């Protein structure tokens, strides 16, 4: 049974609901909602049990939020409630399931960090020198040292911060021109950071690697205006793989480092595709990439076995923006993305049905649990129409 409630206001409104779709022990799917607001896409991660953890900016309170799935319900906490904090949030989890979050403090133009130690949140300012902290990306080493890549807007530089002995230190990785937007960071087996990012001055995709004694920076692709929406992952041999957007041609591109050189290829050129890319590499060294098709306004996914295959996973309305891809411990693909039509962030999961000859994707929830505060109305920089609708799925009509 489906009910719709129409909403009218004299000014444009935005309805923001974070929907997480996951496979339950019984094999069914559940959609759970979390209240969210405007700002960059929530960033997902999986803990050791395979449960999602989501960090996001709540525009209603203007605070950083963290949602953790535990015992069939969401536990929503506010790591930082100082106001105007939480945009550009990125999350990582260590081997104890402790949570590390990097994010932007828009009120003070600073990079901040929140850490959950299993009991409580600890918050600290990482870098306060100028307007710093946008385009953050965080990774944590096996030794539980967090590394954060981010953009220094004051100087147009790529920077990196890490902790040592409880105190933060930061350094400039690249200062040649206006560089450092669209950063993505990953650590290799030795705990050394690898960063993909955009060189805005030249319109190039760049890559930086810490050698153990110095930073080595390389131009990966300089063919046109490329490098936006970059995402990086390493395979089991430590080789970097990068997905990114070719703005000149409106294509999804992919780069892989083989020896001293890079190979690049166009994976999808059908329309304007490749925005908001996200990449993961499986145990067989094969890449999996989620991205947005701006022409068809769909969520798309591509992977390589012997050849590349492209799938449209969700074509219902304007959907597939701001994607984030994850692989489970068994190699199953999970994708978080923004559905602009329904103003929802959804969690899309690959599955295997033992009672069916089909394996595939599930993106439509069977059961929807709605929190009392799940739907919020707030101003947005990208509002939809003055008239819209909120869909309520009633799973047990007899309880009404």
Number of C-alpha atoms within 10 A of each C-alpha: 8 8 11 11 9 10 12 12 10 7 10 17 21 22 25 27 25 27 28 27 27 24 16 10 7 6 13 13 20 18 20 24 23 23 25 29 27 22 18 14 24 30 24 25 22 21 19 13 9 14 15 19 24 23 32 30 29 24 24 14 16 21 21 27 23 25 20 18 18 11 7 8 12 16 13 16 15 18 22 22 14 14 15 20 29 35 28 25 30 27 27 25 23 18 13 11 15 15 22 25 27 32 31 28 27 19 11 14 21 21 30 23 25 21 20 16 13 10 7 9 15 13 13 13 15 23 22 14 11 14 20 28 29 26 24 29 28 27 25 23 20 12 9 16 16 25 25 29 34 32 27 28 18 12 14 21 23 29 23 24 19 19 15 9 6 8 9 15 12 15 13 16 23 21 15 12 13 21 28 31 26 27 29 28 25 24 22 18 12 10 19 14 23 25 30 34 32 27 29 19 12 15 21 22 30 23 25 20 21 16 11 10 6 9 15 13 16 14 16 23 21 14 12 14 21 28 31 26 24 28 28 26 26 23 17 13 9 14 15 23 25 29 34 31 27 28 18 12 14 21 22 28 23 25 19 20 16 11 7 5 9 15 12 15 11 15 20 20 15 13 13 21 28 33 26 25 28 28 27 24 21 20 12 10 16 14 23 21 29 33 31 28 28 18 12 16 20 22 27 24 24 18 19 14 10 7 6 12 12 14 11 16 18 20 15 14 13 21 28 32 25 23 28 26 24 23 21 17 13 9 13 13 20 23 25 29 29 26 26 21 12 20 21 21 27 25 26 24 23 18 17 14 11 9 7 7 7 10 11 10 15 20 18 14 19 13 16 18 16 17 13 7 10 17 18 16 16 17 15 16 8 11 16 16 12 13 13 19 14 14 12 14 17 16 13 9 8 6 6 5
